[in-house]
Amino acid sequence: MSIAIGLCLMNIIWSCNESKLNVAPTGPTENDYFSTQDEFQRAVYGVYAKLSDLYWYNAGGFVTPIWYLPGDDITVGANSTYETFGSIQPSDGQLNYFYTACYQLIARANVVLQKIREVEPGIYTDANLKNYNYGEALFLRALMYYYLWNVFGTAPLDTVRVTTTDQIYPPSTKGTELLDQAIKDLTEAATLLPKQWDNANRGRVTANGAYGLLGKCLVFRATVNKSTADYQAAIQAFNQIDTSITHLVPNFADNFSPNTENNAESLFEFQASQPSGFDNVWLPNDFDNAVGSMSTYWGFYSNSFAQFGQPPFIATDKLLYSFDPQDPRLPLTIDTTKGDVFLHRAFLKYVTPDKLTQSGVGSANNPRILRYADVLLLKAEAILQSGGSTKDAIDLINEVRTRARNMSNTGQPANYNDLVTDKNQIMQWIMKERLIELAGEGQRWWDLRRWALAGIITLDNAFFSSAIPDAMSFQSPKHLNFPIPSSEVDVNPNIVQNPGY
């Protein structure tokens, strides 16, 4: 014990040595960093870069199951926390990683926003670029608020850079406060961002992307608050999208191929890529490492999932039988040609074809976070729920179905009858079309969640079409909000844990 105390005292003495305190920093500091336009660009890139933590393999701890598995389009062949619900706990490592990554991105965005507000004249040589950068940071911050609301519901709101101790314990939010801030950020971002970037900057967020996500957030808020005004505002936001730039592409499959990324249908993607060195998906991921992973990971059968002894994400029976057998989207979404129980339900989106990195695990195929088909179906829902023309709503559903039908000569999927006026029937069509069109893209659970919160649907264990129905233990409303990580609740006295955890 005396040796340990002595060593501690020696450390204190050495740590207080004045010569140690006067050592020059080995790299740039904040005080001298934001001094050129290029340095601001690098800071903005750093905000984008944090998205990688939400989509990469993470040594088997990838977080996409948080929003993939609870839906009724994806299942697995073994007990999985986020499919069966019952074992979701505040101590869950994936939840903690997701929560931390979201707030790290928000913190980076807050720094960029503050620095741009305070920038001295002349630093930016391109005034438009200054606006674009501010809009990019707002959009990315809003995207995280949208994610956090859909996963936790009551996570804290953090809109300023933390500079004092009284800012480090933000309280839990209530209701749609996270969506409220996302909508505020996106409303401003849409006025600042460019309609398009040049080819060298393709993939950076645009005004169309901001209007698309703005409308989506408004529909989500309208759903749970039953707000006609929000539905109407969503329609207005969607109408601001420049359709000479953004529109459906003729080939449905082009939305999932590494050869057609950032196409006309895409409103925002995570720019997955192949690092210059080995794509090490087994080490902590951030861009302060010599080699950081910039890839994504799907968890589908042909994405090397089974080689690590884990079951693949496969399609549910509900999804499979929701397709018309002659719908051209079916063989582009699910592999139904093989007899094996897993292969028979294998997802083909994103992984056929794929662009694997050197690790054989990561993929350089971009996840399409928001695309125009999603927008069209959300707009149809907004028109319907706000009391608009039922024909207009049906026509938007049919626009998505027509694109699919034009890919073959089967005549399927046929258009819905636009003379139907039964609101409940049309809403069922919208929900089914969102299941089919967006299957395996990580959209379904958040749709189900908002519809359940609004009382439009009732979720129970049978609803999810799980491959392991006996293991299901869904409870409503408990599981509509996942638990705030215990690591946060334990240190922040202003956070209230979600009910039931």
WOHU-V124386 format. One record per run of one state. SS is the DSSP state (h for helix, s for strand, l for the rest). FROM is the first residue (numbers start at 1). TO is the last residue. If there is no record, write none. Layout:
ss=SS from=FROM to=TO
ss=SS from=FROM to=TO
//
This chain:
ss=l from=1 to=1
ss=h from=2 to=15
ss=l from=16 to=17
ss=h from=18 to=21
ss=l from=22 to=29
ss=h from=30 to=33
ss=l from=34 to=36
ss=h from=37 to=49
ss=l from=50 to=51
ss=h from=52 to=55
ss=l from=56 to=57
ss=h from=58 to=60
ss=l from=61 to=64
ss=h from=65 to=68
ss=l from=69 to=73
ss=s from=74 to=75
ss=l from=76 to=80
ss=h from=81 to=84
ss=l from=85 to=92
ss=h from=93 to=118
ss=l from=119 to=126
ss=h from=127 to=151
ss=l from=152 to=164
ss=h from=165 to=167
ss=l from=168 to=176
ss=h from=177 to=192
ss=l from=193 to=198
ss=h from=199 to=201
ss=l from=202 to=206
ss=h from=207 to=225
ss=l from=226 to=227
ss=h from=228 to=239
ss=l from=240 to=251
ss=h from=252 to=255
ss=l from=256 to=265
ss=s from=266 to=269
ss=l from=270 to=295
ss=s from=296 to=296
ss=l from=297 to=299
ss=s from=300 to=300
ss=h from=301 to=308
ss=l from=309 to=312
ss=s from=313 to=315
ss=l from=316 to=316
ss=h from=317 to=322
ss=l from=323 to=329
ss=h from=330 to=333
ss=s from=334 to=335
ss=l from=336 to=342
ss=h from=343 to=345
ss=s from=346 to=347
ss=l from=348 to=355
ss=s from=356 to=356
ss=l from=357 to=362
ss=s from=363 to=363
ss=l from=364 to=367
ss=s from=368 to=371
ss=h from=372 to=385
ss=l from=386 to=389
ss=h from=390 to=405
ss=l from=406 to=422
ss=h from=423 to=437
ss=l from=438 to=443
ss=h from=444 to=453
ss=l from=454 to=460
ss=h from=461 to=464
ss=l from=465 to=468
ss=h from=469 to=471
ss=l from=472 to=477
ss=h from=478 to=480
ss=l from=481 to=485
ss=h from=486 to=489
ss=l from=490 to=501
//
